[in-house]
C-alpha cells in the first residue's frame, strides 16, 4: 500500500463518532489525520511496521559484526612506556 496525503482532517469528535469509517478509510485510502492542534495519524499496522526500521540492539549488532579470525595485539595495562591519552606531560 502506498502512502498518500489524506483527503481531510477529522475532528476528535468526528473520530469518536466514526472510528469504524476512519479505520476502513485508513486501509483503503491511506493515512487519516485526527485533530489540528496536536494531530494524530491513523495507519494500518502493516503499513506502520513496513515503514519503521527493524534495528537490532547495539550489543547484538556488535556481536554479529565483530571481525572473526583477526589476531589483535592488546597491550598490557601494566606495560611501562604505554601512552596514556588525554594527559599533558606537565600534569605527570
Secondary structure, DSSP 8 states (H G I E B T S, - for coil): ------S-EE-HHHHHHTHHHHHHHHHHT--EEE-STT-EEE--HHHHHHHS-----HHHHHHHHS--S-------TT-TT---TT--GGG-
